[in-house]
């Protein structure tokens, strides 16, 4: 009997140790092609504004963080099924998403814009009403908004879905689509590197980015919010904004 008790205590101790170890590590799900907020750099490592911000936050709350690329259209499902623990990767806070996850304090305000070739004469009105093809990332708030608003406004365009905004930009460049709809930060990043320009906003309201966690992870959310508030008051935060050219 004594041996069984000792064995059980050993098993419970092992389980507790494993749980404690797991609690010291979190996995951040990222869009691997969403510069400047999250992407895989030339060395094959996760990088970007949110990646570096989450590294700072993880250190502040005393956990180790790894960054796992996930298809954006299924990233919330990955969070809910515990394949990842947090989403820090340029995610817009929307009413629909907030029904499934809890968001941190907002940390960035974004606008949605259209991008076209640098020499394109297209206007927003021409893109929306002129039987043009618009590329958009699958699972984004702008993709859902454009699809919902088109019949209400009598717009006449075709939506073509991509796994990332940069892939849509490439198809703008090679002429497969006429324009791409995306957040203004990655649009500015694209226009600084490629022969495209921002045509303008298209009527969708401004949105805010936030970090997402499971609704039951209240303690993690509180720690992230506290650390985020500290980070946003530091020179590090302003340094990241400058590094990733988010101040332009």
C-alpha positions, 0 to 999 in steps of 0.5 A: 500500500505504501509503495502504491501511495508513493508511486501515486504521489510521484505521478501527481508530482510529475503531472504538476511539474509538467503543468508548471513547465507548460504554464511558463511557456506560451505559443503566439500564433502569427500570420507569417506574411503580414509585414510590418506586424508579423512575418518570417524574415530572411533568416527564417525567423519570426519577426515584426512589430508584434513579434518583438512586442510580444517578446518584451511582454513575455519577458515582463510576465515571466514566460517564454514565448514562441511564435507559430505561423498559422493560416489566418483563416483558421487562427482563431480555431487554433487558439480555441483548440489550444494549438496556440495560446495567444494571437499577437499578429495585427488582429482587428478587434471585431464584434464577431471575433469578440464573441469567441475570444477576449481581446487585450487593450487596443494598441494600434488604430488602422484604416483599410485602403485599396492598393493599385499599380503605381501608374494606375489611373483607377479611383476608389469609385472605379474599383468598386463600381467598374467590374474590377477584381479586388484581391483580399486576404481570406478571413479578414474583416475587410474581406467580410465587409466588402462582401456584405456591403457590395449588394447594399451599395450597388457595387460591381466587383469580383473578390478574389481571396488570398492567404496573405495581403502580400500575395494579393499585391503580387497579383496586382503587379502582374496584372491578375487583379486590378486592386487589393484591399488591406490595412494601411500599415501593410499597404504602406510597407508594400508601397515602399518596396513595390511599384504600387500606390495607395489609392485611398480608403473605401468607406470601411470604418477605422479598426483597432488591433488587439491581442486575443486569448481564450475567454477562460484565460483571464489571468493571462489576459490581465498580465498581458494588459498590464505588461502592454500598458508598461511597454507602451510607455517605454522608449522600446515601444516608440523605437519599435514604431520607428523601426517598423516605419509605423510613424509614417 
